[in-house]
């Protein structure tokens, strides 16, 4: 069953070119390669959208692409499409945007347009896809819950496909552990599939994002799921298959990951269980690394210090003034008058900046108007300052 997200009217400022990316993305068969051809020949997609079929042929498009554009372009109003996205609070990014996921753009067949509902954060760069069977066993549920929760507590964002079974368990376990999750749809973001995961999808939007390459209104067709899987692996540093049969969608994701030069991990299972035939097989073939605990993954990907890296990125000085004041402080208390003298900054600037830095955990006041660097900053100071 399908579930449709309610639409909410909001006002946004439209980018004059992005609507044409959205327009072409609504035409079947116009993907990364053909979009690139059009942009290269015409300079931008607005010019391409307004060009004749003859001009597009000179741009190098083949007959199927030309027929698709000729059939669909007159039925699509880019402005209407953008208004529809605004009503559903769906943002759009193209492969030209600086916020487009860097790792996803490394794969050959990256989507030229991504639709996003929720928030993508810089720390989502440290993410792992967790996939598996829709018919999870008790064993599969248990290991997925435990390892996914441990990964989330280690500040790893969990990526999956919102499907029944392992996907659902992975998303929910990450969120319940206080982590973030990203769900990649095989439909437009206005259609939740399966419908029973509507509440989960909303929770993911609040602590991550739902993502799709498909325009609003696109139903979850069978052929969309293998296409969706390449995005799951493309976004991620690696793929963990916790339980899957040999011919499952999870195995397609694992193969995509191998082609994309991503790490593949698998949980071993009973040789008598059909749900473990796929995972046991890729471990046997040397295509996946056997995983017993979360640590096996973190060590293989050199991610044991992710939590520390994110923590320090959050408390590092944000301005030149903060950086200057940090250079004047140490583990020994310094009076604010001395800090003013050494830095050459006005007393009011020093006082207000130190107060803000104390709230952020960069410095600590010890005694009346005497300051020291926080323990974390003393450790970081030796590496990052000067």
NUBA-631443 format. One record per residue (C-alpha): residue number from 1; residue in three letters; x negated, y, z. Coordinates in steps of 0.25 Angstrom, whole numbers. Layout:
! NUBA-631443
<baro nr="NUM" rest="ALA" X="X" Y="Y" Z="Z"/>
...
***
This chain:
! NUBA-631443
<baro nr="1" rest="UNK" X="0" Y="0" Z="0"/>
<baro nr="2" rest="UNK" X="-4" Y="14" Z="-2"/>
<baro nr="3" rest="UNK" X="-3" Y="26" Z="7"/>
<baro nr="4" rest="UNK" X="-3" Y="40" Z="3"/>
<baro nr="5" rest="UNK" X="-10" Y="52" Z="10"/>
<baro nr="6" rest="UNK" X="-1" Y="64" Z="13"/>
<baro nr="7" rest="UNK" X="-5" Y="76" Z="5"/>
<baro nr="8" rest="UNK" X="-7" Y="89" Z="12"/>
<baro nr="9" rest="UNK" X="-7" Y="103" Z="4"/>
<baro nr="10" rest="UNK" X="-20" Y="111" Z="6"/>
<baro nr="11" rest="UNK" X="-26" Y="122" Z="-1"/>
<baro nr="12" rest="UNK" X="-40" Y="120" Z="-7"/>
<baro nr="13" rest="UNK" X="-49" Y="128" Z="-17"/>
<baro nr="14" rest="UNK" X="-51" Y="120" Z="-29"/>
<baro nr="15" rest="UNK" X="-65" Y="118" Z="-36"/>
<baro nr="16" rest="UNK" X="-63" Y="122" Z="-50"/>
<baro nr="17" rest="UNK" X="-71" Y="110" Z="-56"/>
<baro nr="18" rest="UNK" X="-68" Y="99" Z="-46"/>
<baro nr="19" rest="UNK" X="-53" Y="98" Z="-51"/>
<baro nr="20" rest="UNK" X="-59" Y="93" Z="-64"/>
<baro nr="21" rest="UNK" X="-67" Y="83" Z="-57"/>
<baro nr="22" rest="UNK" X="-54" Y="78" Z="-51"/>
<baro nr="23" rest="UNK" X="-47" Y="79" Z="-64"/>
<baro nr="24" rest="UNK" X="-57" Y="70" Z="-71"/>
<baro nr="25" rest="UNK" X="-57" Y="61" Z="-59"/>
<baro nr="26" rest="UNK" X="-42" Y="58" Z="-61"/>
<baro nr="27" rest="UNK" X="-45" Y="53" Z="-75"/>
<baro nr="28" rest="UNK" X="-47" Y="38" Z="-75"/>
<baro nr="29" rest="UNK" X="-61" Y="34" Z="-80"/>
<baro nr="30" rest="UNK" X="-68" Y="47" Z="-78"/>
<baro nr="31" rest="UNK" X="-78" Y="44" Z="-68"/>
<baro nr="32" rest="UNK" X="-92" Y="49" Z="-65"/>
<baro nr="33" rest="UNK" X="-99" Y="46" Z="-79"/>
<baro nr="34" rest="UNK" X="-88" Y="53" Z="-87"/>
<baro nr="35" rest="UNK" X="-86" Y="65" Z="-77"/>
<baro nr="36" rest="UNK" X="-101" Y="67" Z="-78"/>
<baro nr="37" rest="UNK" X="-101" Y="67" Z="-93"/>
<baro nr="38" rest="UNK" X="-90" Y="77" Z="-93"/>
<baro nr="39" rest="UNK" X="-97" Y="86" Z="-83"/>
<baro nr="40" rest="UNK" X="-110" Y="85" Z="-90"/>
<baro nr="41" rest="UNK" X="-104" Y="89" Z="-104"/>
<baro nr="42" rest="UNK" X="-94" Y="100" Z="-100"/>
<baro nr="43" rest="UNK" X="-102" Y="106" Z="-88"/>
<baro nr="44" rest="UNK" X="-90" Y="104" Z="-78"/>
<baro nr="45" rest="UNK" X="-78" Y="95" Z="-77"/>
<baro nr="46" rest="UNK" X="-68" Y="107" Z="-79"/>
<baro nr="47" rest="UNK" X="-74" Y="109" Z="-93"/>
<baro nr="48" rest="UNK" X="-73" Y="94" Z="-95"/>
<baro nr="49" rest="UNK" X="-58" Y="94" Z="-91"/>
<baro nr="50" rest="UNK" X="-54" Y="105" Z="-101"/>
<baro nr="51" rest="UNK" X="-62" Y="99" Z="-112"/>
<baro nr="52" rest="UNK" X="-56" Y="91" Z="-124"/>
<baro nr="53" rest="UNK" X="-57" Y="76" Z="-126"/>
<baro nr="54" rest="UNK" X="-66" Y="79" Z="-138"/>
<baro nr="55" rest="UNK" X="-76" Y="87" Z="-129"/>
<baro nr="56" rest="UNK" X="-76" Y="76" Z="-119"/>
<baro nr="57" rest="UNK" X="-79" Y="66" Z="-129"/>
<baro nr="58" rest="UNK" X="-91" Y="74" Z="-133"/>
<baro nr="59" rest="UNK" X="-95" Y="74" Z="-118"/>
<baro nr="60" rest="UNK" X="-97" Y="59" Z="-119"/>
<baro nr="61" rest="UNK" X="-84" Y="53" Z="-114"/>
<baro nr="62" rest="UNK" X="-80" Y="40" Z="-119"/>
<baro nr="63" rest="UNK" X="-66" Y="36" Z="-125"/>
<baro nr="64" rest="UNK" X="-60" Y="31" Z="-112"/>
<baro nr="65" rest="UNK" X="-64" Y="43" Z="-104"/>
<baro nr="66" rest="UNK" X="-58" Y="52" Z="-115"/>
<baro nr="67" rest="UNK" X="-45" Y="45" Z="-116"/>
<baro nr="68" rest="UNK" X="-44" Y="45" Z="-101"/>
<baro nr="69" rest="UNK" X="-46" Y="60" Z="-100"/>
<baro nr="70" rest="UNK" X="-37" Y="63" Z="-112"/>
<baro nr="71" rest="UNK" X="-26" Y="54" Z="-105"/>
<baro nr="72" rest="UNK" X="-27" Y="60" Z="-91"/>
<baro nr="73" rest="UNK" X="-32" Y="74" Z="-92"/>
<baro nr="74" rest="UNK" X="-19" Y="80" Z="-95"/>
<baro nr="75" rest="UNK" X="-12" Y="73" Z="-84"/>
<baro nr="76" rest="UNK" X="-22" Y="79" Z="-73"/>
<baro nr="77" rest="UNK" X="-22" Y="93" Z="-67"/>
<baro nr="78" rest="UNK" X="-35" Y="95" Z="-59"/>
<baro nr="79" rest="UNK" X="-28" Y="106" Z="-51"/>
<baro nr="80" rest="UNK" X="-17" Y="97" Z="-47"/>
<baro nr="81" rest="UNK" X="-27" Y="86" Z="-43"/>
<baro nr="82" rest="UNK" X="-34" Y="96" Z="-34"/>
<baro nr="83" rest="UNK" X="-21" Y="101" Z="-28"/>
<baro nr="84" rest="UNK" X="-18" Y="86" Z="-25"/>
<baro nr="85" rest="UNK" X="-31" Y="84" Z="-19"/>
<baro nr="86" rest="UNK" X="-29" Y="96" Z="-10"/>
<baro nr="87" rest="UNK" X="-16" Y="91" Z="-5"/>
<baro nr="88" rest="UNK" X="-22" Y="78" Z="-1"/>
<baro nr="89" rest="UNK" X="-34" Y="85" Z="6"/>
<baro nr="90" rest="UNK" X="-43" Y="77" Z="-3"/>
<baro nr="91" rest="UNK" X="-56" Y="84" Z="-7"/>
<baro nr="92" rest="UNK" X="-64" Y="81" Z="-20"/>
<baro nr="93" rest="UNK" X="-79" Y="80" Z="-22"/>
<baro nr="94" rest="UNK" X="-86" Y="77" Z="-35"/>
<baro nr="95" rest="UNK" X="-99" Y="71" Z="-38"/>
<baro nr="96" rest="UNK" X="-105" Y="85" Z="-40"/>
<baro nr="97" rest="UNK" X="-101" Y="89" Z="-25"/>
<baro nr="98" rest="UNK" X="-112" Y="90" Z="-15"/>
<baro nr="99" rest="UNK" X="-103" Y="83" Z="-5"/>
<baro nr="100" rest="UNK" X="-101" Y="71" Z="-14"/>
<baro nr="101" rest="UNK" X="-107" Y="59" Z="-7"/>
<baro nr="102" rest="UNK" X="-121" Y="58" Z="-11"/>
<baro nr="103" rest="UNK" X="-122" Y="43" Z="-10"/>
<baro nr="104" rest="UNK" X="-110" Y="40" Z="-18"/>
<baro nr="105" rest="UNK" X="-116" Y="49" Z="-29"/>
<baro nr="106" rest="UNK" X="-128" Y="39" Z="-30"/>
<baro nr="107" rest="UNK" X="-119" Y="28" Z="-36"/>
<baro nr="108" rest="UNK" X="-118" Y="27" Z="-51"/>
<baro nr="109" rest="UNK" X="-102" Y="28" Z="-52"/>
<baro nr="110" rest="UNK" X="-100" Y="38" Z="-41"/>
<baro nr="111" rest="UNK" X="-86" Y="45" Z="-42"/>
<baro nr="112" rest="UNK" X="-86" Y="59" Z="-48"/>
<baro nr="113" rest="UNK" X="-75" Y="63" Z="-38"/>
<baro nr="114" rest="UNK" X="-72" Y="59" Z="-24"/>
<baro nr="115" rest="UNK" X="-60" Y="63" Z="-16"/>
<baro nr="116" rest="UNK" X="-61" Y="64" Z="-1"/>
<baro nr="117" rest="UNK" X="-52" Y="65" Z="10"/>
<baro nr="118" rest="UNK" X="-58" Y="67" Z="24"/>
<baro nr="119" rest="UNK" X="-73" Y="72" Z="26"/>
<baro nr="120" rest="UNK" X="-86" Y="67" Z="21"/>
<baro nr="121" rest="UNK" X="-97" Y="71" Z="30"/>
<baro nr="122" rest="UNK" X="-112" Y="71" Z="28"/>
<baro nr="123" rest="UNK" X="-114" Y="59" Z="38"/>
<baro nr="124" rest="UNK" X="-105" Y="51" Z="29"/>
<baro nr="125" rest="UNK" X="-118" Y="49" Z="21"/>
<baro nr="126" rest="UNK" X="-121" Y="38" Z="31"/>
<baro nr="127" rest="UNK" X="-110" Y="28" Z="27"/>
<baro nr="128" rest="UNK" X="-108" Y="14" Z="25"/>
<baro nr="129" rest="UNK" X="-97" Y="7" Z="17"/>
<baro nr="130" rest="UNK" X="-90" Y="-5" Z="24"/>
<baro nr="131" rest="UNK" X="-82" Y="-14" Z="16"/>
<baro nr="132" rest="UNK" X="-75" Y="-28" Z="16"/>
<baro nr="133" rest="UNK" X="-63" Y="-37" Z="14"/>
<baro nr="134" rest="UNK" X="-49" Y="-32" Z="16"/>
<baro nr="135" rest="UNK" X="-46" Y="-45" Z="23"/>
<baro nr="136" rest="UNK" X="-56" Y="-44" Z="35"/>
<baro nr="137" rest="UNK" X="-58" Y="-55" Z="45"/>
<baro nr="138" rest="UNK" X="-59" Y="-53" Z="60"/>
<baro nr="139" rest="UNK" X="-74" Y="-55" Z="58"/>
<baro nr="140" rest="UNK" X="-74" Y="-44" Z="47"/>
<baro nr="141" rest="UNK" X="-66" Y="-34" Z="55"/>
<baro nr="142" rest="UNK" X="-75" Y="-36" Z="67"/>
<baro nr="143" rest="UNK" X="-88" Y="-34" Z="60"/>
<baro nr="144" rest="UNK" X="-83" Y="-22" Z="52"/>
<baro nr="145" rest="UNK" X="-78" Y="-15" Z="64"/>
<baro nr="146" rest="UNK" X="-90" Y="-17" Z="72"/>
<baro nr="147" rest="UNK" X="-101" Y="-14" Z="61"/>
<baro nr="148" rest="UNK" X="-93" Y="-2" Z="55"/>
<baro nr="149" rest="UNK" X="-90" Y="4" Z="69"/>
<baro nr="150" rest="UNK" X="-105" Y="3" Z="72"/>
<baro nr="151" rest="UNK" X="-109" Y="10" Z="59"/>
<baro nr="152" rest="UNK" X="-99" Y="21" Z="62"/>
<baro nr="153" rest="UNK" X="-105" Y="23" Z="76"/>
<baro nr="154" rest="UNK" X="-118" Y="24" Z="69"/>
<baro nr="155" rest="UNK" X="-113" Y="36" Z="60"/>
<baro nr="156" rest="UNK" X="-111" Y="28" Z="48"/>
<baro nr="157" rest="UNK" X="-99" Y="32" Z="40"/>
<baro nr="158" rest="UNK" X="-90" Y="20" Z="35"/>
<baro nr="159" rest="UNK" X="-85" Y="19" Z="21"/>
<baro nr="160" rest="UNK" X="-75" Y="10" Z="16"/>
<baro nr="161" rest="UNK" X="-63" Y="8" Z="7"/>
<baro nr="162" rest="UNK" X="-51" Y="9" Z="17"/>
<baro nr="163" rest="UNK" X="-46" Y="-5" Z="12"/>
<baro nr="164" rest="UNK" X="-40" Y="-15" Z="22"/>
<baro nr="165" rest="UNK" X="-49" Y="-24" Z="30"/>
<baro nr="166" rest="UNK" X="-64" Y="-21" Z="31"/>
<baro nr="167" rest="UNK" X="-63" Y="-7" Z="25"/>
<baro nr="168" rest="UNK" X="-52" Y="-3" Z="35"/>
<baro nr="169" rest="UNK" X="-60" Y="-9" Z="47"/>
<baro nr="170" rest="UNK" X="-72" Y="-1" Z="43"/>
<baro nr="171" rest="UNK" X="-66" Y="12" Z="42"/>
<baro nr="172" rest="UNK" X="-58" Y="10" Z="55"/>
<baro nr="173" rest="UNK" X="-70" Y="5" Z="63"/>
<baro nr="174" rest="UNK" X="-78" Y="17" Z="58"/>
<baro nr="175" rest="UNK" X="-68" Y="27" Z="63"/>
<baro nr="176" rest="UNK" X="-65" Y="20" Z="76"/>
<baro nr="177" rest="UNK" X="-80" Y="21" Z="79"/>
<baro nr="178" rest="UNK" X="-80" Y="36" Z="77"/>
<baro nr="179" rest="UNK" X="-86" Y="35" Z="63"/>
<baro nr="180" rest="UNK" X="-83" Y="40" Z="49"/>
<baro nr="181" rest="UNK" X="-77" Y="33" Z="37"/>
<baro nr="182" rest="UNK" X="-75" Y="35" Z="23"/>
<baro nr="183" rest="UNK" X="-64" Y="27" Z="15"/>
<baro nr="184" rest="UNK" X="-65" Y="26" Z="-1"/>
<baro nr="185" rest="UNK" X="-52" Y="25" Z="-8"/>
<baro nr="186" rest="UNK" X="-49" Y="17" Z="-20"/>
<baro nr="187" rest="UNK" X="-37" Y="27" Z="-22"/>
<baro nr="188" rest="UNK" X="-34" Y="42" Z="-21"/>
<baro nr="189" rest="UNK" X="-36" Y="47" Z="-7"/>
<baro nr="190" rest="UNK" X="-21" Y="50" Z="-7"/>
<baro nr="191" rest="UNK" X="-18" Y="35" Z="-7"/>
<baro nr="192" rest="UNK" X="-23" Y="26" Z="5"/>
<baro nr="193" rest="UNK" X="-25" Y="12" Z="2"/>
<baro nr="194" rest="UNK" X="-21" Y="3" Z="9"/>
<baro nr="195" rest="UNK" X="-10" Y="11" Z="15"/>
<baro nr="196" rest="UNK" X="-12" Y="5" Z="29"/>
<baro nr="197" rest="UNK" X="-25" Y="13" Z="30"/>
<baro nr="198" rest="UNK" X="-19" Y="26" Z="29"/>
<baro nr="199" rest="UNK" X="-22" Y="30" Z="44"/>
<baro nr="200" rest="UNK" X="-36" Y="24" Z="42"/>
<baro nr="201" rest="UNK" X="-38" Y="33" Z="30"/>
<baro nr="202" rest="UNK" X="-34" Y="45" Z="38"/>
<baro nr="203" rest="UNK" X="-44" Y="42" Z="49"/>
<baro nr="204" rest="UNK" X="-55" Y="41" Z="39"/>
<baro nr="205" rest="UNK" X="-52" Y="54" Z="33"/>
<baro nr="206" rest="UNK" X="-53" Y="60" Z="47"/>
<baro nr="207" rest="UNK" X="-66" Y="53" Z="50"/>
<baro nr="208" rest="UNK" X="-72" Y="52" Z="36"/>
<baro nr="209" rest="UNK" X="-65" Y="53" Z="22"/>
<baro nr="210" rest="UNK" X="-58" Y="45" Z="12"/>
<baro nr="211" rest="UNK" X="-64" Y="45" Z="-2"/>
<baro nr="212" rest="UNK" X="-59" Y="42" Z="-16"/>
<baro nr="213" rest="UNK" X="-64" Y="44" Z="-31"/>
<baro nr="214" rest="UNK" X="-49" Y="42" Z="-35"/>
<baro nr="215" rest="UNK" X="-39" Y="54" Z="-37"/>
<baro nr="216" rest="UNK" X="-27" Y="56" Z="-28"/>
<baro nr="217" rest="UNK" X="-16" Y="46" Z="-32"/>
<baro nr="218" rest="UNK" X="-25" Y="35" Z="-37"/>
<baro nr="219" rest="UNK" X="-20" Y="22" Z="-31"/>
<baro nr="220" rest="UNK" X="-29" Y="11" Z="-26"/>
<baro nr="221" rest="UNK" X="-30" Y="3" Z="-39"/>
<baro nr="222" rest="UNK" X="-38" Y="-10" Z="-39"/>
<baro nr="223" rest="UNK" X="-49" Y="-5" Z="-48"/>
<baro nr="224" rest="UNK" X="-52" Y="7" Z="-39"/>
<baro nr="225" rest="UNK" X="-57" Y="-2" Z="-27"/>
<baro nr="226" rest="UNK" X="-70" Y="-6" Z="-34"/>
<baro nr="227" rest="UNK" X="-72" Y="8" Z="-38"/>
<baro nr="228" rest="UNK" X="-70" Y="13" Z="-24"/>
<baro nr="229" rest="UNK" X="-80" Y="3" Z="-19"/>
<baro nr="230" rest="UNK" X="-92" Y="9" Z="-26"/>
<baro nr="231" rest="UNK" X="-89" Y="22" Z="-18"/>
<baro nr="232" rest="UNK" X="-89" Y="15" Z="-5"/>
<baro nr="233" rest="UNK" X="-103" Y="10" Z="-7"/>
<baro nr="234" rest="UNK" X="-107" Y="22" Z="-15"/>
<baro nr="235" rest="UNK" X="-104" Y="31" Z="-3"/>
<baro nr="236" rest="UNK" X="-111" Y="22" Z="7"/>
<baro nr="237" rest="UNK" X="-125" Y="19" Z="11"/>
<baro nr="238" rest="UNK" X="-121" Y="4" Z="11"/>
<baro nr="239" rest="UNK" X="-110" Y="-6" Z="11"/>
<baro nr="240" rest="UNK" X="-106" Y="-15" Z="22"/>
<baro nr="241" rest="UNK" X="-97" Y="-27" Z="18"/>
<baro nr="242" rest="UNK" X="-92" Y="-33" Z="31"/>
<baro nr="243" rest="UNK" X="-83" Y="-44" Z="25"/>
<baro nr="244" rest="UNK" X="-79" Y="-47" Z="11"/>
<baro nr="245" rest="UNK" X="-77" Y="-58" Z="1"/>
<baro nr="246" rest="UNK" X="-86" Y="-59" Z="-12"/>
<baro nr="247" rest="UNK" X="-76" Y="-53" Z="-22"/>
<baro nr="248" rest="UNK" X="-71" Y="-42" Z="-13"/>
<baro nr="249" rest="UNK" X="-71" Y="-27" Z="-15"/>
<baro nr="250" rest="UNK" X="-81" Y="-26" Z="-3"/>
<baro nr="251" rest="UNK" X="-91" Y="-34" Z="-12"/>
<baro nr="252" rest="UNK" X="-89" Y="-24" Z="-23"/>
<baro nr="253" rest="UNK" X="-93" Y="-13" Z="-14"/>
<baro nr="254" rest="UNK" X="-105" Y="-21" Z="-10"/>
<baro nr="255" rest="UNK" X="-109" Y="-23" Z="-25"/>
<baro nr="256" rest="UNK" X="-107" Y="-8" Z="-27"/>
<baro nr="257" rest="UNK" X="-116" Y="-5" Z="-15"/>
<baro nr="258" rest="UNK" X="-127" Y="-14" Z="-21"/>
<baro nr="259" rest="UNK" X="-126" Y="-7" Z="-34"/>
<baro nr="260" rest="UNK" X="-126" Y="7" Z="-28"/>
<baro nr="261" rest="UNK" X="-139" Y="3" Z="-20"/>
<baro nr="262" rest="UNK" X="-132" Y="3" Z="-7"/>
<baro nr="263" rest="UNK" X="-134" Y="-7" Z="5"/>
<baro nr="264" rest="UNK" X="-124" Y="-18" Z="7"/>
<baro nr="265" rest="UNK" X="-122" Y="-24" Z="20"/>
<baro nr="266" rest="UNK" X="-113" Y="-36" Z="23"/>
<baro nr="267" rest="UNK" X="-108" Y="-44" Z="36"/>
<baro nr="268" rest="UNK" X="-110" Y="-59" Z="35"/>
<baro nr="269" rest="UNK" X="-98" Y="-67" Z="38"/>
<baro nr="270" rest="UNK" X="-93" Y="-82" Z="39"/>
<baro nr="271" rest="UNK" X="-97" Y="-90" Z="27"/>
<baro nr="272" rest="UNK" X="-82" Y="-96" Z="28"/>
<baro nr="273" rest="UNK" X="-76" Y="-82" Z="27"/>
<baro nr="274" rest="UNK" X="-71" Y="-77" Z="13"/>
<baro nr="275" rest="UNK" X="-72" Y="-63" Z="19"/>
<baro nr="276" rest="UNK" X="-87" Y="-65" Z="21"/>
<baro nr="277" rest="UNK" X="-91" Y="-71" Z="7"/>
<baro nr="278" rest="UNK" X="-94" Y="-58" Z="1"/>
<baro nr="279" rest="UNK" X="-103" Y="-52" Z="13"/>
<baro nr="280" rest="UNK" X="-110" Y="-66" Z="15"/>
<baro nr="281" rest="UNK" X="-113" Y="-66" Z="0"/>
<baro nr="282" rest="UNK" X="-119" Y="-53" Z="-2"/>
<baro nr="283" rest="UNK" X="-128" Y="-55" Z="11"/>
<baro nr="284" rest="UNK" X="-132" Y="-68" Z="5"/>
<baro nr="285" rest="UNK" X="-135" Y="-62" Z="-9"/>
<baro nr="286" rest="UNK" X="-144" Y="-51" Z="-2"/>
<baro nr="287" rest="UNK" X="-134" Y="-40" Z="-7"/>
<baro nr="288" rest="UNK" X="-130" Y="-36" Z="7"/>
<baro nr="289" rest="UNK" X="-137" Y="-35" Z="21"/>
<baro nr="290" rest="UNK" X="-132" Y="-43" Z="32"/>
<baro nr="291" rest="UNK" X="-126" Y="-35" Z="43"/>
<baro nr="292" rest="UNK" X="-124" Y="-39" Z="57"/>
<baro nr="293" rest="UNK" X="-123" Y="-26" Z="64"/>
<baro nr="294" rest="UNK" X="-122" Y="-11" Z="61"/>
<baro nr="295" rest="UNK" X="-136" Y="-10" Z="63"/>
<baro nr="296" rest="UNK" X="-140" Y="-18" Z="51"/>
<baro nr="297" rest="UNK" X="-133" Y="-8" Z="42"/>
<baro nr="298" rest="UNK" X="-139" Y="4" Z="49"/>
<baro nr="299" rest="UNK" X="-153" Y="-1" Z="49"/>
<baro nr="300" rest="UNK" X="-152" Y="-6" Z="34"/>
<baro nr="301" rest="UNK" X="-148" Y="8" Z="30"/>
<baro nr="302" rest="UNK" X="-157" Y="15" Z="40"/>
<baro nr="303" rest="UNK" X="-145" Y="22" Z="47"/>
<baro nr="304" rest="UNK" X="-148" Y="19" Z="61"/>
<baro nr="305" rest="UNK" X="-150" Y="34" Z="63"/>
<baro nr="306" rest="UNK" X="-138" Y="39" Z="56"/>
<baro nr="307" rest="UNK" X="-131" Y="44" Z="69"/>
<baro nr="308" rest="UNK" X="-144" Y="51" Z="73"/>
<baro nr="309" rest="UNK" X="-145" Y="58" Z="60"/>
<baro nr="310" rest="UNK" X="-131" Y="62" Z="60"/>
<baro nr="311" rest="UNK" X="-132" Y="67" Z="74"/>
<baro nr="312" rest="UNK" X="-144" Y="75" Z="71"/>
<baro nr="313" rest="UNK" X="-138" Y="81" Z="58"/>
<baro nr="314" rest="UNK" X="-127" Y="86" Z="67"/>
<baro nr="315" rest="UNK" X="-136" Y="93" Z="77"/>
<baro nr="316" rest="UNK" X="-147" Y="99" Z="68"/>
<baro nr="317" rest="UNK" X="-147" Y="114" Z="68"/>
<baro nr="318" rest="UNK" X="-138" Y="120" Z="58"/>
<baro nr="319" rest="UNK" X="-144" Y="134" Z="56"/>
<baro nr="320" rest="UNK" X="-158" Y="141" Z="55"/>
<baro nr="321" rest="UNK" X="-155" Y="147" Z="68"/>
<baro nr="322" rest="UNK" X="-153" Y="134" Z="75"/>
<baro nr="323" rest="UNK" X="-165" Y="128" Z="69"/>
<baro nr="324" rest="UNK" X="-173" Y="140" Z="73"/>
<baro nr="325" rest="UNK" X="-169" Y="139" Z="88"/>
<baro nr="326" rest="UNK" X="-171" Y="124" Z="88"/>
<baro nr="327" rest="UNK" X="-186" Y="127" Z="85"/>
<baro nr="328" rest="UNK" X="-187" Y="135" Z="97"/>
<baro nr="329" rest="UNK" X="-181" Y="125" Z="107"/>
<baro nr="330" rest="UNK" X="-187" Y="112" Z="112"/>
<baro nr="331" rest="UNK" X="-185" Y="102" Z="124"/>
<baro nr="332" rest="UNK" X="-190" Y="114" Z="133"/>
<baro nr="333" rest="UNK" X="-180" Y="124" Z="137"/>
<baro nr="334" rest="UNK" X="-181" Y="138" Z="130"/>
<baro nr="335" rest="UNK" X="-174" Y="150" Z="134"/>
<baro nr="336" rest="UNK" X="-165" Y="157" Z="124"/>
<baro nr="337" rest="UNK" X="-174" Y="170" Z="125"/>
<baro nr="338" rest="UNK" X="-186" Y="161" Z="121"/>
<baro nr="339" rest="UNK" X="-178" Y="155" Z="109"/>
<baro nr="340" rest="UNK" X="-174" Y="169" Z="105"/>
<baro nr="341" rest="UNK" X="-188" Y="174" Z="105"/>
<baro nr="342" rest="UNK" X="-194" Y="162" Z="98"/>
<baro nr="343" rest="UNK" X="-183" Y="162" Z="87"/>
<baro nr="344" rest="UNK" X="-182" Y="177" Z="85"/>
<baro nr="345" rest="UNK" X="-167" Y="175" Z="85"/>
<baro nr="346" rest="UNK" X="-157" Y="185" Z="92"/>
<baro nr="347" rest="UNK" X="-153" Y="180" Z="106"/>
<baro nr="348" rest="UNK" X="-138" Y="180" Z="101"/>
<baro nr="349" rest="UNK" X="-142" Y="171" Z="90"/>
<baro nr="350" rest="UNK" X="-150" Y="161" Z="98"/>
<baro nr="351" rest="UNK" X="-140" Y="161" Z="109"/>
<baro nr="352" rest="UNK" X="-128" Y="158" Z="100"/>
<baro nr="353" rest="UNK" X="-136" Y="148" Z="92"/>
<baro nr="354" rest="UNK" X="-141" Y="140" Z="104"/>
<baro nr="355" rest="UNK" X="-127" Y="139" Z="110"/>
<baro nr="356" rest="UNK" X="-122" Y="133" Z="97"/>
<baro nr="357" rest="UNK" X="-134" Y="124" Z="96"/>
<baro nr="358" rest="UNK" X="-131" Y="119" Z="110"/>
<baro nr="359" rest="UNK" X="-117" Y="115" Z="106"/>
<baro nr="360" rest="UNK" X="-122" Y="107" Z="94"/>
<baro nr="361" rest="UNK" X="-132" Y="100" Z="103"/>
<baro nr="362" rest="UNK" X="-145" Y="106" Z="97"/>
<baro nr="363" rest="UNK" X="-150" Y="113" Z="110"/>
<baro nr="364" rest="UNK" X="-147" Y="112" Z="125"/>
<baro nr="365" rest="UNK" X="-146" Y="124" Z="135"/>
<baro nr="366" rest="UNK" X="-154" Y="120" Z="148"/>
<baro nr="367" rest="UNK" X="-153" Y="131" Z="158"/>
<baro nr="368" rest="UNK" X="-149" Y="145" Z="155"/>
<baro nr="369" rest="UNK" X="-152" Y="149" Z="141"/>
<baro nr="370" rest="UNK" X="-163" Y="138" Z="139"/>
<baro nr="371" rest="UNK" X="-162" Y="129" Z="128"/>
<baro nr="372" rest="UNK" X="-168" Y="115" Z="123"/>
<baro nr="373" rest="UNK" X="-166" Y="107" Z="111"/>
<baro nr="374" rest="UNK" X="-157" Y="95" Z="113"/>
<baro nr="375" rest="UNK" X="-163" Y="82" Z="113"/>
<baro nr="376" rest="UNK" X="-158" Y="78" Z="99"/>
<baro nr="377" rest="UNK" X="-164" Y="91" Z="93"/>
<baro nr="378" rest="UNK" X="-177" Y="89" Z="100"/>
<baro nr="379" rest="UNK" X="-178" Y="75" Z="93"/>
<baro nr="380" rest="UNK" X="-173" Y="81" Z="80"/>
<baro nr="381" rest="UNK" X="-182" Y="93" Z="81"/>
<baro nr="382" rest="UNK" X="-195" Y="85" Z="79"/>
<baro nr="383" rest="UNK" X="-190" Y="80" Z="66"/>
<baro nr="384" rest="UNK" X="-181" Y="91" Z="60"/>
<baro nr="385" rest="UNK" X="-186" Y="105" Z="65"/>
<baro nr="386" rest="UNK" X="-199" Y="111" Z="60"/>
***
